[in-house]
């Protein structure tokens, strides 16, 4: 009986959500993490171009 909702968070906020979930018991957190991942895969593909890697703060070296 629940309606689908959209949650929009920036990268830092999603990392904090996942950090909180990583502290929860596996049996509690894993189904939520899997559901988040599945819904992300169902969304439109990300635009072409470089994607952030690591923690989003890492400096990347441009290919030469």
NUKETOR-425885 format. One record per atom (N, C-alpha, C): x, y, z; chain; atom name. Coordinates in steps of 0.001 Angstrom, whole numbers, plus 500000, padded with zeros to 6 digits. Each point is the difference from the previous one (the first is absolute). Layout:
<node><X>X</X><Y>Y</Y><Z>Z</Z><cadena>A</cadena><atomo>CA</atomo></node>
...
// end
This chain:
<node><X>500804</X><Y>498807</Y><Z>500000</Z><cadena>A</cadena><atomo>N</atomo></node>
<node><X>499196</X><Y>501193</Y><Z>500000</Z><cadena>A</cadena><atomo>CA</atomo></node>
<node><X>500851</X><Y>501263</Y><Z>500000</Z><cadena>A</cadena><atomo>C</atomo></node>
<node><X>501247</X><Y>499878</Y><Z>499637</Z><cadena>A</cadena><atomo>N</atomo></node>
<node><X>500840</X><Y>501201</Y><Z>499978</Z><cadena>A</cadena><atomo>CA</atomo></node>
<node><X>500144</X><Y>500505</Y><Z>498574</Z><cadena>A</cadena><atomo>C</atomo></node>
<node><X>500068</X><Y>501299</Y><Z>499866</Z><cadena>A</cadena><atomo>N</atomo></node>
<node><X>500212</X><Y>500620</Y><Z>498698</Z><cadena>A</cadena><atomo>CA</atomo></node>
<node><X>501489</X><Y>500215</Y><Z>499804</Z><cadena>A</cadena><atomo>C</atomo></node>
<node><X>500459</X><Y>499892</Y><Z>498745</Z><cadena>A</cadena><atomo>N</atomo></node>
<node><X>501402</X><Y>500265</Y><Z>499705</Z><cadena>A</cadena><atomo>CA</atomo></node>
<node><X>500294</X><Y>501474</Y><Z>500220</Z><cadena>A</cadena><atomo>C</atomo></node>
<node><X>501148</X><Y>500272</Y><Z>500545</Z><cadena>A</cadena><atomo>N</atomo></node>
<node><X>500448</X><Y>501366</Y><Z>500239</Z><cadena>A</cadena><atomo>CA</atomo></node>
<node><X>501400</X><Y>500146</Y><Z>499427</Z><cadena>A</cadena><atomo>C</atomo></node>
<node><X>500362</X><Y>501209</Y><Z>499643</Z><cadena>A</cadena><atomo>N</atomo></node>
<node><X>501332</X><Y>500285</Y><Z>499476</Z><cadena>A</cadena><atomo>CA</atomo></node>
<node><X>500762</X><Y>500783</Y><Z>501062</Z><cadena>A</cadena><atomo>C</atomo></node>
<node><X>501225</X><Y>499588</Y><Z>500240</Z><cadena>A</cadena><atomo>N</atomo></node>
<node><X>500869</X><Y>500712</Y><Z>500933</Z><cadena>A</cadena><atomo>CA</atomo></node>
<node><X>501185</X><Y>500516</Y><Z>499210</Z><cadena>A</cadena><atomo>C</atomo></node>
<node><X>500239</X><Y>501286</Y><Z>500072</Z><cadena>A</cadena><atomo>N</atomo></node>
<node><X>501133</X><Y>500606</Y><Z>499301</Z><cadena>A</cadena><atomo>CA</atomo></node>
<node><X>500999</X><Y>500499</Y><Z>501038</Z><cadena>A</cadena><atomo>C</atomo></node>
<node><X>501192</X><Y>499425</Y><Z>499947</Z><cadena>A</cadena><atomo>N</atomo></node>
<node><X>501083</X><Y>500394</Y><Z>500894</Z><cadena>A</cadena><atomo>CA</atomo></node>
<node><X>501245</X><Y>500196</Y><Z>499156</Z><cadena>A</cadena><atomo>C</atomo></node>
<node><X>500870</X><Y>500898</Y><Z>500435</Z><cadena>A</cadena><atomo>N</atomo></node>
<node><X>501262</X><Y>500132</Y><Z>499272</Z><cadena>A</cadena><atomo>CA</atomo></node>
<node><X>500934</X><Y>498865</Y><Z>500421</Z><cadena>A</cadena><atomo>C</atomo></node>
<node><X>501135</X><Y>499896</Y><Z>499355</Z><cadena>A</cadena><atomo>N</atomo></node>
<node><X>500915</X><Y>498887</Y><Z>500223</Z><cadena>A</cadena><atomo>CA</atomo></node>
<node><X>500410</X><Y>499895</Y><Z>501468</Z><cadena>A</cadena><atomo>C</atomo></node>
<node><X>500337</X><Y>501127</Y><Z>500617</Z><cadena>A</cadena><atomo>N</atomo></node>
<node><X>500416</X><Y>499981</Y><Z>501404</Z><cadena>A</cadena><atomo>CA</atomo></node>
<node><X>498889</X><Y>499471</Y><Z>500898</Z><cadena>A</cadena><atomo>C</atomo></node>
<node><X>498769</X><Y>500392</Y><Z>499733</Z><cadena>A</cadena><atomo>N</atomo></node>
<node><X>498880</X><Y>499537</Y><Z>500814</Z><cadena>A</cadena><atomo>CA</atomo></node>
<node><X>499765</X><Y>498506</Y><Z>499834</Z><cadena>A</cadena><atomo>C</atomo></node>
<node><X>500106</X><Y>499495</Y><Z>498767</Z><cadena>A</cadena><atomo>N</atomo></node>
<node><X>499847</X><Y>498554</Y><Z>499787</Z><cadena>A</cadena><atomo>CA</atomo></node>
<node><X>501099</X><Y>499238</Y><Z>500708</Z><cadena>A</cadena><atomo>C</atomo></node>
<node><X>501216</X><Y>500538</Y><Z>499987</Z><cadena>A</cadena><atomo>N</atomo></node>
<node><X>501100</X><Y>499333</Y><Z>500691</Z><cadena>A</cadena><atomo>CA</atomo></node>
<node><X>499738</X><Y>499935</Y><Z>501497</Z><cadena>A</cadena><atomo>C</atomo></node>
<node><X>499400</X><Y>501040</Y><Z>500550</Z><cadena>A</cadena><atomo>N</atomo></node>
<node><X>499660</X><Y>499978</Y><Z>501422</Z><cadena>A</cadena><atomo>CA</atomo></node>
<node><X>498910</X><Y>498976</Y><Z>500291</Z><cadena>A</cadena><atomo>C</atomo></node>
<node><X>499005</X><Y>499901</Y><Z>499112</Z><cadena>A</cadena><atomo>N</atomo></node>
<node><X>498942</X><Y>498998</Y><Z>500178</Z><cadena>A</cadena><atomo>CA</atomo></node>
<node><X>500616</X><Y>498598</Y><Z>499995</Z><cadena>A</cadena><atomo>C</atomo></node>
<node><X>500875</X><Y>499736</Y><Z>499041</Z><cadena>A</cadena><atomo>N</atomo></node>
<node><X>500625</X><Y>498680</Y><Z>499923</Z><cadena>A</cadena><atomo>CA</atomo></node>
<node><X>500911</X><Y>499745</Y><Z>501197</Z><cadena>A</cadena><atomo>C</atomo></node>
<node><X>500659</X><Y>501040</Y><Z>500511</Z><cadena>A</cadena><atomo>N</atomo></node>
<node><X>500838</X><Y>499838</Y><Z>501187</Z><cadena>A</cadena><atomo>CA</atomo></node>
<node><X>499156</X><Y>499601</Y><Z>501212</Z><cadena>A</cadena><atomo>C</atomo></node>
<node><X>498833</X><Y>500608</Y><Z>500132</Z><cadena>A</cadena><atomo>N</atomo></node>
<node><X>499105</X><Y>499632</Y><Z>501100</Z><cadena>A</cadena><atomo>CA</atomo></node>
<node><X>499534</X><Y>498561</Y><Z>499826</Z><cadena>A</cadena><atomo>C</atomo></node>
<node><X>499602</X><Y>499643</Y><Z>498785</Z><cadena>A</cadena><atomo>N</atomo></node>
<node><X>499546</X><Y>498627</Y><Z>499749</Z><cadena>A</cadena><atomo>CA</atomo></node>
<node><X>501117</X><Y>498989</Y><Z>500246</Z><cadena>A</cadena><atomo>C</atomo></node>
<node><X>501242</X><Y>500391</Y><Z>499742</Z><cadena>A</cadena><atomo>N</atomo></node>
<node><X>501110</X><Y>499055</Y><Z>500189</Z><cadena>A</cadena><atomo>CA</atomo></node>
<node><X>500193</X><Y>499652</Y><Z>501465</Z><cadena>A</cadena><atomo>C</atomo></node>
<node><X>499479</X><Y>500814</Y><Z>500906</Z><cadena>A</cadena><atomo>N</atomo></node>
<node><X>500111</X><Y>499732</Y><Z>501437</Z><cadena>A</cadena><atomo>CA</atomo></node>
<node><X>498848</X><Y>499138</Y><Z>500523</Z><cadena>A</cadena><atomo>C</atomo></node>
<node><X>498979</X><Y>499829</Y><Z>499188</Z><cadena>A</cadena><atomo>N</atomo></node>
<node><X>498841</X><Y>499207</Y><Z>500410</Z><cadena>A</cadena><atomo>CA</atomo></node>
<node><X>500302</X><Y>498509</Y><Z>499819</Z><cadena>A</cadena><atomo>C</atomo></node>
<node><X>499267</X><Y>499139</Y><Z>500684</Z><cadena>A</cadena><atomo>N</atomo></node>
<node><X>500172</X><Y>498566</Y><Z>499775</Z><cadena>A</cadena><atomo>CA</atomo></node>
<node><X>499747</X><Y>499653</Y><Z>498531</Z><cadena>A</cadena><atomo>C</atomo></node>
<node><X>500776</X><Y>499065</Y><Z>499470</Z><cadena>A</cadena><atomo>N</atomo></node>
<node><X>499930</X><Y>499634</Y><Z>498584</Z><cadena>A</cadena><atomo>CA</atomo></node>
<node><X>498573</X><Y>499628</Y><Z>499604</Z><cadena>A</cadena><atomo>C</atomo></node>
<node><X>499331</X><Y>499223</Y><Z>500803</Z><cadena>A</cadena><atomo>N</atomo></node>
<node><X>498647</X><Y>499542</Y><Z>499651</Z><cadena>A</cadena><atomo>CA</atomo></node>
<node><X>499017</X><Y>501159</Y><Z>499896</Z><cadena>A</cadena><atomo>C</atomo></node>
<node><X>500273</X><Y>501095</Y><Z>500672</Z><cadena>A</cadena><atomo>N</atomo></node>
<node><X>499140</X><Y>501176</Y><Z>499939</Z><cadena>A</cadena><atomo>CA</atomo></node>
<node><X>500380</X><Y>500902</Y><Z>498834</Z><cadena>A</cadena><atomo>C</atomo></node>
<node><X>501294</X><Y>500248</Y><Z>499828</Z><cadena>A</cadena><atomo>N</atomo></node>
<node><X>500465</X><Y>500960</Y><Z>499005</Z><cadena>A</cadena><atomo>CA</atomo></node>
<node><X>500018</X><Y>499444</Y><Z>498581</Z><cadena>A</cadena><atomo>C</atomo></node>
<node><X>500368</X><Y>498748</Y><Z>499828</Z><cadena>A</cadena><atomo>N</atomo></node>
<node><X>500182</X><Y>499458</Y><Z>498651</Z><cadena>A</cadena><atomo>CA</atomo></node>
<node><X>498754</X><Y>500104</Y><Z>499129</Z><cadena>A</cadena><atomo>C</atomo></node>
<node><X>498821</X><Y>499636</Y><Z>500476</Z><cadena>A</cadena><atomo>N</atomo></node>
<node><X>498818</X><Y>500142</Y><Z>499123</Z><cadena>A</cadena><atomo>CA</atomo></node>
<node><X>499764</X><Y>501445</Y><Z>499560</Z><cadena>A</cadena><atomo>C</atomo></node>
<node><X>500275</X><Y>500955</Y><Z>500886</Z><cadena>A</cadena><atomo>N</atomo></node>
<node><X>499816</X><Y>501404</Y><Z>499629</Z><cadena>A</cadena><atomo>CA</atomo></node>
<node><X>501031</X><Y>500434</Y><Z>498965</Z><cadena>A</cadena><atomo>C</atomo></node>
<node><X>501261</X><Y>499603</Y><Z>500202</Z><cadena>A</cadena><atomo>N</atomo></node>
<node><X>501049</X><Y>500345</Y><Z>499050</Z><cadena>A</cadena><atomo>CA</atomo></node>
<node><X>499701</X><Y>499387</Y><Z>498635</Z><cadena>A</cadena><atomo>C</atomo></node>
<node><X>499548</X><Y>498763</Y><Z>499978</Z><cadena>A</cadena><atomo>N</atomo></node>
<node><X>499675</X><Y>499331</Y><Z>498738</Z><cadena>A</cadena><atomo>CA</atomo></node>
<node><X>498835</X><Y>500706</Y><Z>499295</Z><cadena>A</cadena><atomo>C</atomo></node>
<node><X>499001</X><Y>500411</Y><Z>500742</Z><cadena>A</cadena><atomo>N</atomo></node>
<node><X>498845</X><Y>500681</Y><Z>499409</Z><cadena>A</cadena><atomo>CA</atomo></node>
<node><X>500405</X><Y>501356</Y><Z>499435</Z><cadena>A</cadena><atomo>C</atomo></node>
<node><X>500845</X><Y>500739</Y><Z>500722</Z><cadena>A</cadena><atomo>N</atomo></node>
<node><X>500500</X><Y>501286</Y><Z>499502</Z><cadena>A</cadena><atomo>CA</atomo></node>
<node><X>500752</X><Y>499776</Y><Z>498694</Z><cadena>A</cadena><atomo>C</atomo></node>
<node><X>500899</X><Y>499008</Y><Z>499986</Z><cadena>A</cadena><atomo>N</atomo></node>
<node><X>500782</X><Y>499709</Y><Z>498796</Z><cadena>A</cadena><atomo>CA</atomo></node>
<node><X>499126</X><Y>499617</Y><Z>498820</Z><cadena>A</cadena><atomo>C</atomo></node>
<node><X>498994</X><Y>499175</Y><Z>500235</Z><cadena>A</cadena><atomo>N</atomo></node>
<node><X>499103</X><Y>499583</Y><Z>498920</Z><cadena>A</cadena><atomo>CA</atomo></node>
<node><X>499258</X><Y>501196</Y><Z>499420</Z><cadena>A</cadena><atomo>C</atomo></node>
<node><X>499518</X><Y>500884</Y><Z>500850</Z><cadena>A</cadena><atomo>N</atomo></node>
<node><X>499271</X><Y>501167</Y><Z>499514</Z><cadena>A</cadena><atomo>CA</atomo></node>
<node><X>500914</X><Y>500952</Y><Z>499239</Z><cadena>A</cadena><atomo>C</atomo></node>
<node><X>501247</X><Y>500117</Y><Z>500439</Z><cadena>A</cadena><atomo>N</atomo></node>
<node><X>500953</X><Y>500843</Y><Z>499274</Z><cadena>A</cadena><atomo>CA</atomo></node>
<node><X>500275</X><Y>499441</Y><Z>498609</Z><cadena>A</cadena><atomo>C</atomo></node>
<node><X>500110</X><Y>498686</Y><Z>499901</Z><cadena>A</cadena><atomo>N</atomo></node>
<node><X>500253</X><Y>499377</Y><Z>498682</Z><cadena>A</cadena><atomo>CA</atomo></node>
<node><X>498812</X><Y>500174</Y><Z>499062</Z><cadena>A</cadena><atomo>C</atomo></node>
<node><X>498794</X><Y>500128</Y><Z>500519</Z><cadena>A</cadena><atomo>N</atomo></node>
<node><X>498802</X><Y>500134</Y><Z>499174</Z><cadena>A</cadena><atomo>CA</atomo></node>
<node><X>499816</X><Y>501418</Y><Z>499475</Z><cadena>A</cadena><atomo>C</atomo></node>
<node><X>500699</X><Y>500966</Y><Z>500595</Z><cadena>A</cadena><atomo>N</atomo></node>
<node><X>499862</X><Y>501391</Y><Z>499571</Z><cadena>A</cadena><atomo>CA</atomo></node>
<node><X>500729</X><Y>500215</Y><Z>498684</Z><cadena>A</cadena><atomo>C</atomo></node>
<node><X>499789</X><Y>501164</Y><Z>499439</Z><cadena>A</cadena><atomo>N</atomo></node>
<node><X>500661</X><Y>500341</Y><Z>498743</Z><cadena>A</cadena><atomo>CA</atomo></node>
<node><X>501505</X><Y>499934</Y><Z>500175</Z><cadena>A</cadena><atomo>C</atomo></node>
<node><X>500705</X><Y>499623</Y><Z>498939</Z><cadena>A</cadena><atomo>N</atomo></node>
<node><X>501462</X><Y>499947</Y><Z>500102</Z><cadena>A</cadena><atomo>CA</atomo></node>
<node><X>500582</X><Y>501389</Y><Z>500259</Z><cadena>A</cadena><atomo>C</atomo></node>
<node><X>501130</X><Y>500004</Y><Z>500679</Z><cadena>A</cadena><atomo>N</atomo></node>
<node><X>500687</X><Y>501261</Y><Z>500287</Z><cadena>A</cadena><atomo>CA</atomo></node>
<node><X>500524</X><Y>500591</Y><Z>498698</Z><cadena>A</cadena><atomo>C</atomo></node>
<node><X>500128</X><Y>501318</Y><Z>499931</Z><cadena>A</cadena><atomo>N</atomo></node>
<node><X>500537</X><Y>500607</Y><Z>498791</Z><cadena>A</cadena><atomo>CA</atomo></node>
<node><X>501421</X><Y>499528</Y><Z>499725</Z><cadena>A</cadena><atomo>C</atomo></node>
<node><X>500380</X><Y>500036</Y><Z>498728</Z><cadena>A</cadena><atomo>N</atomo></node>
<node><X>501350</X><Y>499595</Y><Z>499608</Z><cadena>A</cadena><atomo>CA</atomo></node>
<node><X>501024</X><Y>500923</Y><Z>500637</Z><cadena>A</cadena><atomo>C</atomo></node>
<node><X>501179</X><Y>499498</Y><Z>500146</Z><cadena>A</cadena><atomo>N</atomo></node>
<node><X>501082</X><Y>500817</Y><Z>500536</Z><cadena>A</cadena><atomo>CA</atomo></node>
<node><X>500603</X><Y>499361</Y><Z>501226</Z><cadena>A</cadena><atomo>C</atomo></node>
<node><X>500980</X><Y>500665</Y><Z>500581</Z><cadena>A</cadena><atomo>N</atomo></node>
<node><X>500675</X><Y>499425</Y><Z>501159</Z><cadena>A</cadena><atomo>CA</atomo></node>
<node><X>499057</X><Y>499869</Y><Z>501186</Z><cadena>A</cadena><atomo>C</atomo></node>
<node><X>500141</X><Y>498917</Y><Z>500727</Z><cadena>A</cadena><atomo>N</atomo></node>
<node><X>499205</X><Y>499779</Y><Z>501195</Z><cadena>A</cadena><atomo>CA</atomo></node>
<node><X>500893</X><Y>500148</Y><Z>501221</Z><cadena>A</cadena><atomo>C</atomo></node>
<node><X>499447</X><Y>500494</Y><Z>501105</Z><cadena>A</cadena><atomo>N</atomo></node>
<node><X>500802</X><Y>500076</Y><Z>501219</Z><cadena>A</cadena><atomo>CA</atomo></node>
<node><X>500391</X><Y>498604</Y><Z>500455</Z><cadena>A</cadena><atomo>C</atomo></node>
<node><X>501210</X><Y>499881</Y><Z>500536</Z><cadena>A</cadena><atomo>N</atomo></node>
<node><X>500449</X><Y>498712</Y><Z>500509</Z><cadena>A</cadena><atomo>CA</atomo></node>
<node><X>500428</X><Y>500158</Y><Z>501449</Z><cadena>A</cadena><atomo>C</atomo></node>
<node><X>500162</X><Y>498888</Y><Z>500648</Z><cadena>A</cadena><atomo>N</atomo></node>
<node><X>500471</X><Y>500039</Y><Z>501378</Z><cadena>A</cadena><atomo>CA</atomo></node>
<node><X>498999</X><Y>500703</Y><Z>500881</Z><cadena>A</cadena><atomo>C</atomo></node>
<node><X>500510</X><Y>500860</Y><Z>500836</Z><cadena>A</cadena><atomo>N</atomo></node>
<node><X>499120</X><Y>500685</Y><Z>500942</Z><cadena>A</cadena><atomo>CA</atomo></node>
<node><X>499506</X><Y>501341</Y><Z>499483</Z><cadena>A</cadena><atomo>C</atomo></node>
<node><X>500256</X><Y>500302</Y><Z>498741</Z><cadena>A</cadena><atomo>N</atomo></node>
<node><X>499555</X><Y>501251</Y><Z>499412</Z><cadena>A</cadena><atomo>CA</atomo></node>
<node><X>500903</X><Y>501179</Y><Z>500298</Z><cadena>A</cadena><atomo>C</atomo></node>
<node><X>501016</X><Y>499787</Y><Z>500823</Z><cadena>A</cadena><atomo>N</atomo></node>
<node><X>500919</X><Y>501056</Y><Z>500370</Z><cadena>A</cadena><atomo>CA</atomo></node>
<node><X>501379</X><Y>499738</Y><Z>499381</Z><cadena>A</cadena><atomo>C</atomo></node>
<node><X>500240</X><Y>498753</Y><Z>499626</Z><cadena>A</cadena><atomo>N</atomo></node>
<node><X>501296</X><Y>499627</Y><Z>499438</Z><cadena>A</cadena><atomo>CA</atomo></node>
<node><X>500320</X><Y>500840</Y><Z>498768</Z><cadena>A</cadena><atomo>C</atomo></node>
<node><X>501239</X><Y>500400</Y><Z>499882</Z><cadena>A</cadena><atomo>N</atomo></node>
<node><X>500456</X><Y>500726</Y><Z>498814</Z><cadena>A</cadena><atomo>CA</atomo></node>
<node><X>500375</X><Y>498967</Y><Z>498943</Z><cadena>A</cadena><atomo>C</atomo></node>
<node><X>499455</X><Y>500176</Y><Z>498826</Z><cadena>A</cadena><atomo>N</atomo></node>
<node><X>500329</X><Y>499074</Y><Z>498915</Z><cadena>A</cadena><atomo>CA</atomo></node>
<node><X>500975</X><Y>500652</Y><Z>499048</Z><cadena>A</cadena><atomo>C</atomo></node>
<node><X>500892</X><Y>499198</Y><Z>499488</Z><cadena>A</cadena><atomo>N</atomo></node>
<node><X>500992</X><Y>500479</Y><Z>499050</Z><cadena>A</cadena><atomo>CA</atomo></node>
<node><X>499428</X><Y>499810</Y><Z>498605</Z><cadena>A</cadena><atomo>C</atomo></node>
<node><X>500020</X><Y>501045</Y><Z>499214</Z><cadena>A</cadena><atomo>N</atomo></node>
<node><X>499494</X><Y>499910</Y><Z>498625</Z><cadena>A</cadena><atomo>CA</atomo></node>
<node><X>500925</X><Y>499108</Y><Z>499183</Z><cadena>A</cadena><atomo>C</atomo></node>
<node><X>499416</X><Y>499161</Y><Z>499148</Z><cadena>A</cadena><atomo>N</atomo></node>
<node><X>500841</X><Y>499147</Y><Z>499154</Z><cadena>A</cadena><atomo>CA</atomo></node>
<node><X>500849</X><Y>500845</Y><Z>499066</Z><cadena>A</cadena><atomo>C</atomo></node>
<node><X>501236</X><Y>499552</Y><Z>499778</Z><cadena>A</cadena><atomo>N</atomo></node>
<node><X>500881</X><Y>500776</Y><Z>499119</Z><cadena>A</cadena><atomo>CA</atomo></node>
<node><X>500000</X><Y>499465</Y><Z>498590</Z><cadena>A</cadena><atomo>C</atomo></node>
// end
